[in-house]
Amino acid sequence: MVRPARFEVTAAPAGAPAQLSVAGELDMKTAEVLAAHVERQLRTPVGALKLDLGELTFMDSSGLRLLIELYDRSRRDGWRLTLVLPRHEPAAIVLRATGADAALPFEPGAGP
């Protein structure tokens, strides 16, 4: 039996800087959900978007691909993307193994 993955995206309150906090497992099923949340945030002009990945417990290459696409899009469209490193090792390993932790715009500081 396959258990459903826990996944939750929470947006910052209206009027606050654009931020999405992501918890659970970011994989091929949930990357589309996060992409939809990002699209909703970007419908109104934003100068910056922060993705707080601190509570991710797992991330696969689908999640990594989404982060790379968002970074490329932010540079192309002129808004700033900021990422917060996952605190859980299984989510951070794909970032370290690929060098994405250094190549993408992660805030300095916390991580596993």
Backbone as CSV, one residue per row, in Angstrom:
resi,resn,N_x,N_y,N_z,CA_x,CA_y,CA_z,C_x,C_y,C_z
1,MET,0.848,-1.181,0.000,0.000,0.000,0.000,0.891,1.240,0.000
2,VAL,0.576,2.180,-0.859,1.327,3.431,-0.943,0.626,4.478,-0.088
3,ARG,1.384,5.110,0.779,0.795,6.142,1.629,0.827,7.473,0.887
4,PRO,-0.182,8.306,1.056,-0.153,9.617,0.417,0.947,10.484,1.029
5,ALA,1.636,11.220,0.191,2.703,12.102,0.671,2.099,13.310,1.368
6,ARG,2.717,13.709,2.462,2.313,14.930,3.153,2.911,16.089,2.380
7,PHE,2.094,17.075,2.068,2.577,18.243,1.345,1.653,19.409,1.649
8,GLU,2.262,20.539,1.990,1.476,21.719,2.352,2.212,22.971,1.900
9,VAL,1.462,23.895,1.316,2.006,25.189,0.910,1.176,26.264,1.599
10,THR,1.867,27.171,2.281,1.195,28.252,2.990,1.706,29.578,2.444
11,ALA,0.783,30.455,2.072,1.152,31.778,1.566,1.189,32.786,2.702
12,ALA,2.063,33.771,2.556,2.120,34.870,3.522,0.800,35.637,3.468
13,PRO,0.420,36.285,4.559,-0.830,37.054,4.560,-0.807,38.181,3.530
14,ALA,-1.987,38.569,3.091,-2.106,39.673,2.135,-1.422,40.917,2.696
15,GLY,-0.727,41.616,1.841,-0.032,42.831,2.261,1.405,42.591,2.671
16,ALA,1.745,41.340,2.976,3.130,40.996,3.342,3.922,40.732,2.059
17,PRO,5.241,40.769,2.142,6.037,40.387,0.966,5.659,38.979,0.504
18,ALA,5.733,38.741,-0.802,5.331,37.452,-1.371,6.225,36.336,-0.836
19,GLN,5.597,35.376,-0.148,6.340,34.249,0.399,5.442,33.026,0.440
20,LEU,6.028,31.894,0.074,5.373,30.610,0.205,6.231,29.736,1.099
21,SER,5.605,29.119,2.099,6.298,28.169,2.965,5.832,26.778,2.561
22,VAL,6.798,25.893,2.364,6.510,24.555,1.841,6.930,23.517,2.874
23,ALA,6.039,22.556,3.138,6.328,21.496,4.097,5.958,20.155,3.482
24,GLY,6.705,19.120,3.871,6.394,17.774,3.409,7.320,17.309,2.314
25,GLU,6.773,16.597,1.341,7.555,15.959,0.296,7.321,16.639,-1.054
26,LEU,8.395,17.174,-1.626,8.333,17.813,-2.943,8.855,16.818,-3.964
27,ASP,7.926,16.245,-4.725,8.285,15.219,-5.697,7.487,15.414,-6.974
28,MET,7.492,14.415,-7.842,6.844,14.582,-9.143,5.341,14.835,-9.026
29,LYS,4.711,14.385,-7.969,3.278,14.625,-7.777,3.012,16.022,-7.228
30,THR,3.842,16.468,-6.307,3.561,17.720,-5.612,4.238,18.939,-6.245
31,ALA,5.214,18.732,-7.125,5.875,19.864,-7.779,4.858,20.690,-8.568
32,GLU,3.897,20.030,-9.170,2.860,20.741,-9.925,1.993,21.592,-8.997
33,VAL,1.745,21.094,-7.801,0.960,21.846,-6.823,1.709,23.120,-6.432
34,LEU,3.005,22.981,-6.138,3.800,24.155,-5.787,3.869,25.124,-6.962
35,ALA,4.029,24.619,-8.173,4.078,25.486,-9.357,2.783,26.295,-9.489
36,ALA,1.647,25.688,-9.199,0.362,26.396,-9.258,0.297,27.500,-8.207
37,HIS,0.803,27.235,-7.011,0.838,28.257,-5.959,1.739,29.423,-6.374
38,VAL,2.868,29.107,-6.974,3.779,30.162,-7.450,3.080,30.995,-8.513
39,GLU,2.397,30.357,-9.429,1.678,31.090,-10.478,0.666,32.062,-9.881
40,ARG,-0.049,31.633,-8.840,-1.010,32.525,-8.185,-0.295,33.730,-7.577
41,GLN,0.867,33.504,-6.970,1.630,34.609,-6.381,2.101,35.586,-7.454
42,LEU,2.445,35.061,-8.616,3.018,35.904,-9.670,1.961,36.571,-10.558
43,ARG,0.691,36.283,-10.326,-0.366,36.941,-11.110,-0.367,38.445,-10.896
44,THR,-0.086,38.847,-9.664,0.053,40.272,-9.391,1.544,40.585,-9.460
45,PRO,1.901,41.744,-9.958,3.326,42.052,-10.082,4.033,41.984,-8.724
46,VAL,5.112,41.244,-8.680,5.925,41.156,-7.471,7.360,41.470,-7.845
47,GLY,8.064,42.107,-6.932,9.484,42.355,-7.160,10.328,41.212,-6.660
48,ALA,9.718,40.402,-5.763,10.467,39.304,-5.158,9.501,38.229,-4.666
49,LEU,9.997,37.014,-4.628,9.251,35.894,-4.074,10.222,35.055,-3.260
50,LYS,9.818,34.753,-2.039,10.632,33.907,-1.163,9.944,32.556,-1.022
51,LEU,10.701,31.481,-1.262,10.214,30.130,-1.035,10.946,29.568,0.177
52,ASP,10.218,29.374,1.248,10.780,28.815,2.468,10.615,27.302,2.411
53,LEU,11.715,26.611,2.156,11.712,25.157,2.031,12.160,24.485,3.328
54,GLY,12.241,25.240,4.400,12.772,24.750,5.664,12.106,23.489,6.180
55,GLU,10.824,23.321,5.932,10.101,22.165,6.459,9.908,21.047,5.444
56,LEU,10.621,21.111,4.310,10.580,19.977,3.385,11.259,18.793,4.045
57,THR,10.641,17.636,3.943,11.235,16.426,4.500,11.846,15.547,3.427
58,PHE,11.516,15.810,2.155,12.052,15.046,1.031,11.915,15.897,-0.225
59,MET,12.892,15.787,-1.129,12.787,16.433,-2.439,13.482,15.551,-3.461
60,ASP,12.839,15.331,-4.600,13.475,14.579,-5.669,13.852,15.521,-6.808
61,SER,14.270,14.955,-7.919,14.735,15.771,-9.044,13.621,16.623,-9.647
62,SER,12.368,16.235,-9.481,11.254,17.055,-9.980,11.187,18.374,-9.228
63,GLY,11.392,18.314,-7.929,11.422,19.538,-7.119,12.611,20.401,-7.484
64,LEU,13.763,19.772,-7.670,14.958,20.510,-8.071,14.742,21.189,-9.420
65,ARG,14.165,20.465,-10.362,13.897,21.042,-11.682,12.994,22.270,-11.573
66,LEU,11.971,22.202,-10.722,11.077,23.338,-10.529,11.843,24.541,-9.983
67,LEU,12.717,24.326,-9.001,13.488,25.432,-8.436,14.388,26.078,-9.493
68,ILE,15.012,25.263,-10.322,15.873,25.788,-11.394,15.045,26.590,-12.391
69,GLU,13.887,26.061,-12.767,13.011,26.775,-13.705,12.545,28.104,-13.118
70,LEU,12.218,28.127,-11.846,11.789,29.375,-11.209,12.918,30.393,-11.166
71,TYR,14.128,29.930,-10.880,15.269,30.840,-10.859,15.521,31.421,-12.249
72,ASP,15.499,30.577,-13.259,15.679,31.066,-14.636,14.583,32.062,-15.008
73,ARG,13.363,31.754,-14.629,12.238,32.651,-14.925,12.384,33.989,-14.216
74,SER,12.813,33.944,-12.951,12.963,35.195,-12.196,13.997,36.103,-12.855
75,ARG,15.078,35.523,-13.315,16.119,36.333,-13.977,15.618,36.873,-15.314
76,ARG,14.878,36.054,-16.039,14.352,36.472,-17.342,13.281,37.563,-17.191
77,ASP,12.414,37.431,-16.173,11.275,38.335,-16.024,11.520,39.494,-15.067
78,GLY,12.692,39.535,-14.430,13.064,40.697,-13.630,12.513,40.748,-12.212
79,TRP,12.279,39.619,-11.582,11.921,39.605,-10.175,12.951,38.744,-9.438
80,ARG,13.032,38.912,-8.131,14.063,38.237,-7.345,13.476,37.033,-6.616
81,LEU,14.132,35.898,-6.770,13.760,34.678,-6.065,14.750,34.456,-4.926
82,THR,14.216,34.182,-3.744,15.040,33.825,-2.597,14.537,32.491,-2.069
83,LEU,15.468,31.597,-1.756,15.130,30.273,-1.258,15.709,30.074,0.139
84,VAL,14.993,29.339,0.975,15.468,28.956,2.300,15.748,27.458,2.250
85,LEU,16.957,27.064,2.661,17.360,25.655,2.625,16.471,24.775,3.502
86,PRO,16.209,23.553,3.035,15.511,22.588,3.889,16.369,22.244,5.106
87,ARG,15.715,22.024,6.236,16.434,21.642,7.458,16.607,20.126,7.575
88,HIS,15.845,19.382,6.799,15.864,17.924,6.881,16.791,17.350,5.807
89,GLU,17.682,16.486,6.222,18.701,15.905,5.341,18.134,15.282,4.064
90,PRO,17.074,14.465,4.123,16.580,13.853,2.885,16.119,14.885,1.837
91,ALA,15.723,16.056,2.267,15.313,17.099,1.321,16.512,17.876,0.796
92,ALA,17.545,18.001,1.601,18.706,18.809,1.225,19.725,18.051,0.395
93,ILE,19.703,16.733,0.453,20.755,15.956,-0.193,20.811,16.176,-1.704
94,VAL,19.661,16.279,-2.363,19.653,16.492,-3.812,20.256,17.861,-4.169
95,LEU,20.084,18.829,-3.291,20.656,20.160,-3.526,22.180,20.121,-3.423
96,ARG,22.681,19.458,-2.395,24.142,19.358,-2.220,24.782,18.485,-3.284
97,ALA,24.151,17.359,-3.595,24.719,16.414,-4.554,24.862,17.019,-5.950
98,THR,23.992,17.952,-6.281,24.018,18.563,-7.617,24.712,19.917,-7.649
99,GLY,25.047,20.459,-6.480,25.642,21.792,-6.419,24.613,22.902,-6.470
100,ALA,23.338,22.534,-6.472,22.282,23.544,-6.535,22.251,24.403,-5.279
101,ASP,22.732,23.875,-4.159,22.756,24.672,-2.926,23.662,25.889,-3.074
102,ALA,24.647,25.811,-3.955,25.547,26.949,-4.204,25.115,27.752,-5.428
103,ALA,24.456,27.109,-6.385,24.110,27.767,-7.654,22.797,28.557,-7.588
104,LEU,21.881,28.125,-6.741,20.582,28.786,-6.629,20.635,29.819,-5.511
105,PRO,19.696,30.787,-5.523,19.754,31.901,-4.559,19.224,31.561,-3.170
106,PHE,19.955,30.675,-2.465,19.577,30.324,-1.107,20.088,31.375,-0.142
107,GLU,19.276,31.658,0.884,19.722,32.545,1.963,20.849,31.855,2.706
108,PRO,21.837,32.625,3.155,22.865,31.998,3.987,22.268,31.598,5.331
109,GLY,22.803,30.573,5.920,22.358,30.211,7.264,21.922,28.786,7.382
110,ALA,20.740,28.597,7.952,20.272,27.282,8.379,20.227,26.269,7.255
111,GLY,20.430,25.071,7.617,20.376,23.904,6.740,20.730,22.710,7.579
112,PRO,20.698,21.520,7.003,21.002,20.321,7.794,22.484,20.252,8.139
